[in-house]
């Protein structure tokens, strides 16, 4: 029996731009063939045993010819697998989705197409540039600037493009920006025509000066030419013009995105971390039996999430947790516990492991304490408990594996742990222009060893981190 191919547009930018239908297809997949510009956080949505195959293409670097991708889609589906072909943006906007659909259907394999959010409209929109606007532009025209045509690969018929009304949107053309701007002027457009490049940063100018202003900007980027390219609908927002880089797990980063973007900031992912469970379900249930009637101490939201996932794998009855008291290091961890239906009995006034250990020591007495944490966690939790006469056992639930650093220049880089600072520095991450924004004194102390300017948020809550950035950016704009 033949399988099926889901041709899914994964959207552009953050993983949360995938459609609900696209996510459902990804969650059903036996195999995922994914492109270079797909947000890697999406891969975590695939089933645990799914085969992940990278088939991405970038200028000057093709991992797999298109014909081989087509054949792979057909062969895996013909073997009865559910195949998710995960593409950046929309499959049919310069994504060769039509070629893949034709090949799959010619082989007699079923294929469902799931549209995606295209960078042609979403990337400019995120920078405050509408591709159409009443009184300014009644149309937009999407053009690939990456061709094998004449004139060094420039788009054909620049004269025709220059004569169009509306907004010109060029994809995959950053490396040809200078020639593109000159070509449009030579084709009849005014040198003063507004133009913009939106990539890691949004750079605005005209056809006369944009290439110089955008020098050094790294792809991918979208180029816009026309009246709307001079608009900035984010202007006036308190973080307009600021670029904030995030590190850590997807769950950690996602907490900050709505507030930062709502304030007008551009948000970039600088380094991804993934949670890798270390503890076997049987090991955890045995530790719970040992600590029966005592305290459970959670030091992070990740630990709480892994804890309940392991209990589910073990088939453990959660009603057994009624015999424990529960301590959480801070409100984020308490919120993750609450998501599973459990309220923390203790949250220390200062949200670090040292204070958690001291507060647990006051109430634990001679009872047992099971400490559930990362393999590499901050010290200071066990000592106060042992001094108070409690019996302690530590269960390393997980470790974090960290991906490569994105070397985009940002104004602020947000770090949630000292380990995250070290991993970023080890990966060669550039120093942020305005400073590192750290959650907690231990993270800040590590950052001070590496960066010349460090800001420390008052609290781990997203609102506190954003408030810290808001104050500093306001001071910067005021010249203080």
Protein Blocks (a to p, Z undefined) as FASTA:
>chain_A
ZZddddddebehjfklpcfklmmmmmmpfbdcddfklcfklmmmpcfklccddfbdcehi
afbdfklmmmmmmmmmmnopacddddehjfkgonommmmmmmmmmnopacdddddddfkl
mmmmmnopafbdehkagcdcdddfbdcbehhhpaehkllmmmpgcjdddehilmmmmmmm
mmmmmnopafklccddddfbccdddfklmmmmmgoiacdddddedjklmpcfkgoiakgo
iacddedjfklmmmmmmmmmmnopacddfbdcddddfbdfklmmmmmmmmgoiacddfbf
klmmmmmmmmmmnopafklmmmpccddfblklmmmmmmnopacfbdcfbdcfklmmmmmm
mmnmmaccdddddfbdcehklmmmmmnopacddddfbdcddddddfbdcfbdcdfbfklm
mmmmmnopacdfkbccdehjklmmmmmmmmmbdcddfbfbfklmmmmmmmmmmmmmnoZZ
